[in-house]
Amino acid sequence: MKTKELLKIPIESAKLEWTELALRAEGIKCFISARVIGDEDKKILLMHLYSQEKLRNGNTQADYRMFINKDDYITQDLQCKETKWREACLANLIGWWNLEKRCMLADKPSWDAVCCFLQCEGEPLKALDGYQKEIMKKRLCKKHKKIIEKIDTAMEPIPQLP
């Protein structure tokens, strides 16, 4: 994904209903709004992550913005003054323990957007976590492949054992 193009997408603020929901919801650490952007070929799931504590205090600014496409994902940290990109998945941003009970999709359109993008029936946060774990596995394999190629290149002049 090209981060310069992603920066052009406007940052959303939380809706009034979500601040009211944050006052009533207990045990939720993060509220997530989601929508699918782009055309059929380049679909991106755009998620804004809002802290419950900040919503309760009237701050409607998102903490993170996560962009997910079919091959990769990247997270923009909105808490920093300058633009900062992270490769952290949702579970690592929020805390991996009990993700489904600590996060909440803010509304029905967000639920539908995640389900549509991931093509899942229910439990979109669980499906999202699995999706991101698969991407992390691919990243790790790619990293290991690079390391092994360097080693193989260095070992080429050495003859095989008799």
Solvent accessible surface area in square Angstrom, and as a share of the most:
residue,aa,sasa,rsa
1,M,72,0.32
2,K,142,0.60
3,T,43,0.25
4,K,165,0.70
5,E,100,0.45
6,L,7,0.03
7,L,76,0.38
8,K,163,0.69
9,I,34,0.17
10,P,98,0.62
11,I,84,0.43
12,E,55,0.25
13,S,56,0.36
14,A,10,0.08
15,K,104,0.44
16,L,128,0.64
17,E,105,0.47
18,W,12,0.04
19,T,16,0.09
20,E,78,0.35
21,L,37,0.18
22,A,0,0.00
23,L,108,0.54
24,R,163,0.60
25,A,15,0.12
26,E,135,0.61
27,G,62,0.60
28,I,25,0.13
29,K,96,0.41
30,C,4,0.02
31,F,0,0.00
32,I,0,0.00
33,S,7,0.05
34,A,11,0.08
35,R,90,0.33
36,V,51,0.30
37,I,29,0.15
38,G,62,0.60
39,D,90,0.47
40,E,142,0.64
41,D,123,0.64
42,K,153,0.65
43,K,59,0.25
44,I,28,0.14
45,L,0,0.00
46,L,1,0.00
47,M,0,0.00
48,H,2,0.01
49,L,1,0.01
50,Y,2,0.01
51,S,25,0.16
52,Q,17,0.08
53,E,126,0.56
54,K,69,0.29
55,L,3,0.02
56,R,91,0.33
57,N,118,0.61
58,G,53,0.51
59,N,61,0.32
60,T,41,0.24
61,Q,100,0.44
62,A,6,0.05
63,D,14,0.07
64,Y,37,0.14
65,R,1,0.01
66,M,0,0.00
67,F,0,0.00
68,I,0,0.00
69,N,30,0.15
70,K,148,0.63
71,D,94,0.49
72,D,47,0.24
73,Y,1,0.00
74,I,30,0.15
75,T,0,0.00
76,Q,10,0.05
77,D,7,0.04
78,L,40,0.20
79,Q,93,0.41
80,C,44,0.26
81,K,208,0.88
82,E,119,0.54
83,T,69,0.40
84,K,81,0.34
85,W,64,0.22
86,R,83,0.30
87,E,117,0.52
88,A,25,0.20
89,C,2,0.01
90,L,0,0.00
91,A,8,0.06
92,N,96,0.49
93,L,32,0.16
94,I,12,0.06
95,G,23,0.22
96,W,190,0.67
97,W,158,0.55
98,N,57,0.29
99,L,7,0.03
100,E,74,0.33
101,K,139,0.59
102,R,54,0.20
103,C,3,0.02
104,M,68,0.30
105,L,17,0.09
106,A,10,0.08
107,D,39,0.20
108,K,136,0.58
109,P,89,0.56
110,S,3,0.02
111,W,103,0.36
112,D,64,0.33
113,A,14,0.11
114,V,0,0.00
115,C,15,0.09
116,C,81,0.49
117,F,28,0.12
118,L,27,0.13
119,Q,161,0.72
120,C,30,0.18
121,E,173,0.77
122,G,39,0.38
123,E,99,0.44
124,P,2,0.01
125,L,14,0.07
126,K,119,0.50
127,A,33,0.26
128,L,0,0.00
129,D,22,0.11
130,G,34,0.33
131,Y,60,0.23
132,Q,0,0.00
133,K,97,0.41
134,E,88,0.39
135,I,6,0.03
136,M,62,0.28
137,K,121,0.51
138,K,132,0.56
139,R,63,0.23
140,L,93,0.46
141,C,88,0.53
142,K,142,0.60
143,K,123,0.52
144,H,88,0.39
145,K,127,0.54
146,K,131,0.56
147,I,83,0.42
148,I,97,0.49
149,E,90,0.40
150,K,153,0.65
151,I,95,0.48
152,D,82,0.43
153,T,91,0.53
154,A,70,0.54
155,M,104,0.46
156,E,141,0.63
157,P,111,0.70
158,I,97,0.49
159,P,113,0.71
160,Q,170,0.76
161,L,166,0.83
162,P,174,1.09
